[in-house]
Amino acid sequence: MKATVMYGAGDVRIENVPDARIIEPTDALVIVTRAAICGSDLWPYKGMRASEEGRRMGHEFIGIVEAVGADVRTIKVGDMVAAPFAWSDGTCIYCQEGLHTSCLHGGFWGGTKLDGGQGEAVRVPQADGTLYPLPVGRDDSLMPSLLTLTDVMATGHHAAVSARVGPGKTVAVVGGGAVGLCGVIAAKRLGAEQVILLDRHASRIALAKEFGATDIVSERGEEAVVRVRELTKGLGVQSVLECVGYDESTLTALSIARPGGAVGRVGVPQGEAMPAAMPTFFNNVTIAGGPAPARAYIAELLPDVLEGRIEPGRVFDWAGGLDQVPDGYRAMHAREAIKAIIAF
Amino acid sequence: MKATVMYGAGDVRIENVPDARIIEPTDALVIVTRAAICGSDLWPYKGMRASEEGRRMGHEFIGIVEAVGADVRTIKVGDMVAAPFAWSDGTCIYCQEGLHTSCLHGGFWGGTKLDGGQGEAVRVPQADGTLYPLPVGRDDSLMPSLLTLTDVMATGHHAAVSARVGPGKTVAVVGGGAVGLCGVIAAKRLGAEQVILLDRHASRIALAKEFGATDIVSERGEEAVVRVRELTKGLGVQSVLECVGYDESTLTALSIARPGGAVGRVGVPQGEAMPAAMPTFFNNVTIAGGPAPARAYIAELLPDVLEGRIEPGRVFDWAGGLDQVPDGYRAMHAREAIKAIIAF
């Protein structure tokens, strides 16, 4: 079968790899119908050390179940399924608490041992715990939005939940990439009154406004902090969604939270440290978040997608087939595209 | 009147200072009957740069109202009152939310402009918002426990609340000073099933056990992390109360939280930075806490003190008059005493 393999910074190839197949009795074999390229795929695209072995890529995909192992109980052959960006058994103490990304018997797609989503088929471990059946046909027009439930929409929602967004609250979203844009959707969906996007790219800003952002701050650093304060009666915001992960964006996020507020971090931290004292400690600002338990959120978000109340699939502004994946990486890296969807 | 003034590291003196008096119409004049020396008073005792002007000390006190300004409405002359470690107007947006330490018109005792609690009398700004009337006589046997409501018991409770302690949870308290010991009380009071104290001093450990600590970990650093994991089925604890503030204790606190857990920080951070990624981000560990809004907690904690269900006053193991205050600092600094109470 064909799949995406990364061999180093900027070096993404579509190659023939061993066919995905059932190995464990809890596995399912999924034929991929849609996949995506993630902002987090760009971190190795920028900095991965050259490797002869290569690394299988992709952790957001939807597909059709082709076969299941002997112990799979709920997932059936022929099911259209969404695969969250982490696989999980659905039964351990953390899965029971809704924190599937910390599953005691789970893990992440791709790398050197597992299939990735940017390929023709995937062996899915712990199929019953991992896969979420979708009540739609394979080329349903909602596919782009459904695909975001495997990562970016779930991640934006996690940022909002971690930042304690609720009715009437003031919110800031740091970073208007696909996750930040989904954070805007999530904040509005949870009842936020004011949603300030911090970003400077025209296409992102335009989409954020359509998603419900009420204010845009394009300044950076201390100027951004001043501007957010001006927009919030000098107080700062109650909820901050940190959707980037750089030191500067994290510092900005911590600095624009008002006393008693919360920062939901979902941007994978690229730096080593964050401030221990000012401003978070003395202002009793809570820092929460991490990898989103997408598997736990699909049930909550799915009806809003199916009934058209949210349209997170609009973050995809680049589409191609598997052979175009390397150009999708290039386009996202060059910021020509917000996010790429791959149709099989 | 006489009051405590610090002139530099290790240099604490009892001196004559101008009499406290009403200045603003919202002030009250309080004659101090009990005060305490705080672990946080030891930070300048260790490191304050020599100053000719000096710094008035003390932020935990109980006293009798001697006079009130023209605009004071609820506090009356003759009231026995507790003064939280921050003063606050009780009406601003943050006070209404219960975050009195961020009061828009509040502040902290002592320093170069205000009276401190370790003196014969104090001008109390924003008297109606700040002072909490106590239904007891001036030498009631509960005075030590009541005095802890002005800081350490409220702070231990804040750590527990910030760390989301609740019925049946596993809890660790990092640091067995007066705040940590009160954290043990708070954790048990909120229903924790397992309370692990991390400390190595015999007197603190003995008291923690009486307060309900179920396990003691005297190792430090990575060994402490391993030991806490052993005590918690390899998972780590759901709630961590960080009651020290050093880099090492903060790192330990972050490292022993289980995925999805929370760290309530109340030890004033002495370092610059804390880890941005591992272990908190990938484990979705929440970092919360800061200065405790003691004023907000007194109403909740007071009945338990009055009815003897909690005895936080047992953290005082040194007592003296105002003239002995310098020796109280010395004893606490030398770790001969956990906490000092001053009777006037």
Interface residues (C-beta under 8 A of the other chain):
Chain A: I93 Y94 E97 L99 T101 S102 S162 L235 D247 T250 P259 G260 R265 V268 P269 G271 E272 A273 M274 P275 A276 A277 T280 F281 F282 N283 N284 V285 T286 I287 A288 G289 G290 P291 P293
Chain B: I93 Y94 E97 L99 T101 S102 S162 L235 D247 T250 P259 G260 R265 V268 P269 G271 E272 A273 M274 P275 A276 A277 T280 F281 F282 N283 N284 V285 T286 I287 A288 G289 G290 P291 P293
